[in-house]
Amino acid sequence: MKIVLRRALTCGIVIGSLIASAPLAVAQTDGTDCFDRTVAVTVSERRIDLAVPQELLRRSGFDRFSPRFERLLCAVRSKHAAELLVRTEGANLWRAAVDRVQGRGPAGGDLARADDRPLYWARLQLTKALRQWRPSFNLTAGTRTALINSLEAGSRGQDAVTFPPGRGLRKVLVSGFDPFQLDGDIRRSNPSGANALALDGVILRTPTGPAMIRTAMFPVLWSPFEAGTVERTFLSAMPELDMFATVSQGRVGRIDIERYNGRWHTGPDNDNENRASAIPIPSGIPTVTPQPEFVPTTLPYAKIVAAPSGRFPVFDNTSVTEIPAGTTTPVVSPTGPTPGSVARAGGGGSYLSNEIAYRTTLLRDALKLTTPGGHIHTPVLLFAPDNTTLVTDPTFEQNRTDIVAQIRKIIETALS
């Protein structure tokens, strides 16, 4: 952890020095003259100006990141300075979100600290700024994309999955997701994201010794998954992990430990892009050949289901959707895949939650590891039944508190 903090501080000092004292790298600017606001942005970024995102940013204090980032961007005069700035500001946003949820520093507003949504909307403001930035030097499309990807990785904790050296501390990696289905209700939160922010850097005291959790967030977008963002995040840490768990929001009123993850993805993502195809593994990523239709969890599901963990019932979900061998019609198999079948949905469905579970458990098998790992589906995070407009309410806050506490207890149980 000290290594990560030292790197972040060093990078911040470098950026400050560039902006303060390097006339060849930066220029004096009022921060408003280097953007082309007519440049097209993503569907996700277009939602930023709606009332709810603006309220969430204002009431959390996370509306402070975009003005600062835009001022600094307008001062940048070289590709190298841009890379340093993006790397630093991405890491700063991630650390600020983690610190806010974990109670460090001022809250910045009256929105509950545990809320995951400020990070999501603040990140989109920064990626939108990068997309519309008109620097004073030549910036190729490829370099702009690389800068956006760097900001995404840094502000999601994806490039900070490091553990202290030594054998005395067990190592756990847990992932979370952004809010999704925002065209249905722009207020939506994702308890798996709240869980990731609450657990990053936390050390659990278990009967078998202390365990450190590192977390990372992932977008509800097909393209980054197809480009390998999941495997790149997990790959370097996977051989030293004692456990990993991908977490997402699932069904109403229950928690599921998904037994099987399927090689098929469907549905619209947060940019309204659709898929209906087998999950592709990008070149250069270790994999299993031929690519299996289903990959099982290695989490201790029987132990997890049997142990009391909180108010929501926990299930070992063995159901999948498959096309049985010799047939052409998908059917539900409640007890798992049958020999020779073709996947159409894992236990967690065929959306990005199933996909992150498929990719990580397939990577585990490609590396020939026996690490316990798999997917946990949280309950849907619900508002009070009579709340159709407010961004939060006491029922919503209590539901999130209970879900996050129960997922933590499940992780502790799995480690015991």
N, C-alpha and C positions, 0 to 999 in steps of 0.2 A: 504494500500500500504506500509506503514511504517513497518507493521508486516512482510510482505513478504521480504522486503529488509533486515530487521534485521536478519531474519532467514538465508537468503543467506549469509550475512556477517559472521554470527556466524559459519555456516558450512564451509565457506572458511577459517576462522581462525583455526578451528579444523583440517582441512586437512593440512594446512601449518604447524601446530604444529606437527602433526604426521610425516610428511616428514622430518621436521627439527630436531626433538629431540626424536623420539621414536625408538630406535634401534631394539626393538622386533617387531615393526610393519612394518619397511621398511628396505631396503638395498641399499647401494650405487651401482649405475648401470649407464652405458652409455646410457640406453634407447633403445638399439637395440638387446638385447639378450634374450628377454622374449616372442617372438612371433614365431609361426609356420605358416609361410606364405603359406604352402601347404594345410592348413585347408580350406575346401570348404566354400565359402561365398554365399550370396544371389545373385539373378539376379540383383537386384538394386545395390548392393555393387560392382558387377563386372563392372558396367558402370563408376565407379569413375575415372579410369585411362585413359579414353578417353580424347581427347584434349579439348573439350568444357568444361566439368566440371573442369578440371585443370585451364583453363583460367579464369573461373568465380571465382574460389577460389583465384587465384593469384591477380586478378584485384579488389577484394573486401577486401583483407587482411585476409580472412577467412581460408587461408591455414596455419595460425598460430596455429589453435586449435589442429590439429592432432598430430604434433610433441610434443607439451606440454603434451597432454593426454597420449601419449605412454610413455614418460619419467616418468610420475607420476605412470602409471600402473606398470612399471617395478620396481618401488620402493616399491610397496605395498606388505606387508607380512602377511596380515590377511583379512578375509572376512569382518570384521567390517570396516577396513580402505578402502577396495574396495567399500563398500556401500556408505561411506561418499564421497569418491572421485567421484563416478559416479553421485551421487545426486548433488554435487556441480558443477561439470563441465557441466552437462546437463542444470542446471539453468543458469550458466554463458553464455552458447551458446545462449539460448533463449533471455536472457537480452541483449546480444551484438547485436543480430539481430534486436530486437525492437529498441534499442538505435540508431543503424545505420540508420534504415529507418526513425526514427523520428528526426534525425539531431543532436543527442548528441554524442560528442566525435569525434575523427578523422575518416574520411571516410575509411582510410586504403587502398585506391586505387582509380583508375579512373572510376570504374563501378558506375553507378547511385546508390545513396543511397536507392532508393525506391525498388530495386530489391529483390525479395523473394528467388532467386535461391541459393545464397551463404549458407543460413541456411540449405537447403535441402542437398546439397553436403557435407558440413562440418559434418552434423549429420551422414551421411552414412560412412564417414571416421572413426568416433568414434565407431559406431556399428561394423564395420569391425574389428577394433582393438580389441574390446572386444571378438569377435568371435574367433580370432586367438591368443588370449593371453594365455601364458603358465606360470601361477604364480608359485611361489616356494612352495605353500601350496596346499592341495587338494581342487579342485573346482569342485563340482558336476555339471552335466548338468542343473539341476534345478536352482542352484544358478547362473550359467552363464546366463540362460534365464531371471531370475529375475533382474540381473544387466542390461541387454540389455533393458528390459521393463522399468526399472527405468530411464535409460538414455533417452529413447524415450519420456516418460511422461514429464520429466523435460525440455528437449530441445524443446518441443512443447507447453509449457505453461499450460499443462493439470493439473498439480498439484499446480498451482498458481492462480486459479480462486477464489480470495477472494476479498471482498469489505469492506470498512470502516463500522463500526457499526453505527447505527442511522437511523432515518427516513427521513432525509433531502435530501438524495441523491438517485435518482432512479438508478436501477441496470440492466445492459444489458449484455448478453453474446452472442458473435458473434464467429463463427468458420470459419476456412479456410482450404484449402487442399494443399498438395504437388503438384508439377508439375506431369504430367502423359503423357502417350502415347509417351514415350521417345525413343522407338525404331523407331518411325516414324520421329521424329526430336528431337535430344538430347538437342537442345537449348531451348526447351519449358519452359515457365514460367507459373505460375497460378495466375491470378489477385486476386483470393479469398485469397491466401496466402499473397500477397502484402497488401491486405486490412486488414487482421488480424494483421500484423506487424505494420501497420500505425495507428491502432485504439486502441491497447492495452494500458489501463490506461488513455485514453483520456476522458476528461469530456466535454460533450456537453451542451451547454446552450440552453434550449428549452423553449417555452412559459409556460410550466407547471413545470419548475424548472430544476436544473442541473441533468445530468445523466452520470454515469461512465460506460465505456465500458471495459469489460475484454474479452480477446480473447484466443483461443486455436487452434492449428493446428492439422490436422489428416492425416494419411497416406492413400495413394490410394492402400490399401491392404485389402483383405477379412479377413484374419485370426484375426487381432487385433479387427476388428468390431465384429466378431463372439465371441470373448472372452470378449466383454463388455467394450472396451475402451471408447466408446461414452457415454454410460450410467454412467460409473464411473466418467467421467469428469463433466457431467451435473447434476448428482443426488444431490450432496450436496448443490449446488447453486440454483437449480431449484425452491425450495419453496420461496426464497426471491427475485427472479427475477421479474422485471417489464416488460421485454421483452427478447426474444432470437431469433436469426436468424442464421441459417446455410447457408453458402454461398459457391458456387462452380462455376466453369467455365462452361458455357452452350453453347448457340448457337451464330452464327456469327451475329454481328450488332444489338443485342437486349438484353433486360433484361426481365426475366420472374419471376413473383411471382407465384410459383407453388401451385395450389389450393389443390391438392390431392397427397398423398404419398402412394406408393403401396408396398405390402408385397411380393416382388419378386426381386431377384437380378441375374444378368447375366454379362458375359464378362470377359476379361482378366485384371488382375490388374498389378501393376508395377513389380511384380515378375513373371508375365506371368502365374499366377494361374487363373483358370476359375471357374465360378459358373453358375448354372442354377437351382435354387431351391427357396423355400420360405425362407424368412429371419428368422433365428433362434434367439430367445431371450435366453441368458444364464441363468442358474439357479441362484437364489438369486437376480435377478433384478426385481423390481416391474413392472408388466405388466397388460394387460387387457386380461381376459379370457372369451370366446375364442378370440384368436388373430384376430383382424379385418383385412380384405383384404385391406382396404384403410383408411387412417387417414387424416383429413383435416387440413389445415393451420388455425391459428387464428390470423395471421397478418391482419391488416386493408387494405386488398388488393385494395378495391375500392378507398380509400383515397390515397394510394400510386400511383396508376395508374393515378389518376386525377391530381396530383400535378406535376408541372414542376420540374425536378430534374437534367437534364443534356442532353447531345447530343444524347443518345441512347433511342429509344422508349421503354416504359415499358408496359408489357402485364400481364393481369390476365389470366394465362394459366389453363384452366379447362379440357384439354384433358387428357385421360388415355387410356391405352390398357387393355382390360379385356376379360375374357371368360364369356359371358352372362349365366345366370342361365339356365340349361337344354341343353346347347350346349357344344361343345368341341373345337371350333375354336376361337382363339383370334381375336378381332376386336378393332378398335379405336372408342372410344366414345368421341366425342368432347366436350360434356357438363358434363362430370364427370361419376363416376361409376353408374351402374344401380343396382336395388335391387337383392341381391343374387349372384352377379357376383364374379369371382375369378380374382385377380390381376395378370397382366403380365407386367405392367409398370405404374408408377405414371406419373404425369405431367412432372417430371424431368427425366423420363426414368426409367431404371432398373439397373443403375450403382450405385457407392458409393455415389453420390450426392443425389439420391433418398433414399438410405439406411440411411444416416445420418438424413435426414428429417423424415423418417418413425420412426426411433428409438427415436428421441427427442420428436416428437409430441405424440408418443405412451406413452413415459414416462410421459409427461405432463398429459395425460388422466389417466394413472395409478395412479398418485398422486392426481387426482381429482382437478386439477388446471385449472384456466381460463386464464392463462398467454398468452398474444399475442406471438405467435411463429410460425415459418415456414421457408420455404426455398426460397432463392433468387439466381437465376442463372444469372451470369454476362455474358457479351459478351465474345467471344473468343479473347484473346490477340494476335493480329496479328503483324508481322513484316511488313516493307515496301514490296510491291510486288516484287521489284527487289533484295531484300536481301535474298539470299539463303544460306549464309555461316556465316555472322557476328553474334556475340552473342547479339548485340543490334544495334539500329539505332534510329534516331529522331522520326520516326513514331511510333515505338514500345514504346518508352518512353512516348510520348504524349498519346497514347492509354491507357497505364497503368494509367497515371495521371488522365485522364478523367473518367476511370472506377472506380477507388478508390474514387474520389470525388463524383461521382454520387451515389455509394453505401452508403457513409456517409450521403448524403442528404436524401436518402430513409429512412435510420434509423432515422434521425431527424424527418422526416415527420411522420413515424409510431409512434414516441413517443409524438408527439404534440397533 
